[in-house]
Amino acid sequence: MRWSVPLGRIFGIALRLHVTFLLLVAFIGYQGYLVAGGRGAGWAVALVCSVFACIVIHELGHSVVAQRLGVEVRSITLLPIGGVAALRTIPENPWHEIAITLAGPMMNLIIACLLLPFTGWPTEFLLVHYPHDLAGLLKTLVGVNLGLFGFNFIPAFPMDGGRLLRAVLALFVSYRRATVVAATVGQGLAILFIVAGLKFSAMWIILGAFIFLAAEGEEKAVKMRSLLRDIEVADVMTREFVTLTPQAPLREALTAMYRTGQDDFPVQEGDRLAGWLTRQAVIDAINSHGEDTPVAAVMDADPPVLSPRNKVSWVHEQMMADHYQGFPVMENGRLVGLLGPDNISRYLLLQESLKPKRPARAPTPTPPPVIAAVPPTAAPPPPATTLPPADRA
């Protein structure tokens, strides 16, 4: 995530801190200073750091279980609004999603249960008051963790309760249908929060709007994955494209961009793929060194490649996770196509624009022909006439 700095790794998962989190710490510290001077500022900063430590443990609960189930977790990022665990893929196995979802809130419950014998039962949940000593800090943390445990079970995206509802529904209906139902429930709750906020607090309005948009985003993401699941790279890749040589100046790449609209270029030396040149690399190099810079000086000499048989849903996940903007497509050592975000976007746009196909109706059997009139019945031949004896001679 942009504007985030690394803090280290836990269980092989990168822990990152978004710079805006420091603004939150400064703001909370200032509020504590206004209440009780320097001592108040210190306890206020200790509180916000402790709360976010609990949030990190919550996200680690999700992440470690996901790892055990074979899902790659790239990072956990601390934001002013909480923590975000970046999973490379979202499991569509309902039991896996249930396990991953429950692990986070259970960590908050465990933290609260460990602190409870030393603090006693808290009087408030989620409502944070600036502590003045260690006992107050620990008691506030108990209330916060119990509050997070309950709050995360609200059945609305992006809370864990929304994912848990979707996973339970997916045991009985399709994953996409379960997502639609869970998103609808979440949006209904979001409207209730907004209405309540009109009477009680603007925070409820902000929370309701956030939940409504998150539910809509989750539904769109699942719909997109379902559309991409069954198509292969060969179905949407570009088959006519411009290639460059390593010795070509970047001027040729710029001209090709103007004339063809192609942004990324495979670099070939004979029939061999020698590298990959992106539009951003061209722009940066021209601005720094001029248009006569050779392609070989700025190309990626070892680009990731695709097979025509790769699933587009998997490729799209790689694009989102690793920020690749395009891939060469190779088959039997030969360059056969290119695939970029535009190919996928065009496919999705067309699919969403097409009317859903109606199920084919069984052909109506043709009735037998109606006989308009009864055909005439052939009359039997007349009996043979016996000649009288006189006529036989």
Secondary structure, DSSP 8 states (H G I E B T S, - for coil): -TTEEEEEEETTEEEEEEHHHHHHHHHHHHHHHHHHHHHHHHHHHHHHHHHHHHHHHHHHHHHHHHHHTT--EEEEEEETTEEEEEESS----HHHHHHHHHHHHHHHHHHHHHHHHHH---S-SS-----SSHHHHHHHHHHHHHHHHHHTTSSSTTSHHHHHHHHHHHTTS-HHHHHHHHHHHHHHHHHHHHHHHHHS-HHHHHHHHHHHHHHHHHHHHHHHHHHHTT-BHHHH-B-S---B-TTSBHHHHHHHHHHH----EEEEETTEEEEEE-HHHHHHHHHHH-TT-BGGGTSBSS---B-TTSBHHHHHHHHHHH----EEEEETTEEEEEE-HHHHHHHHHHHHHS------------------S---------------GGGG-
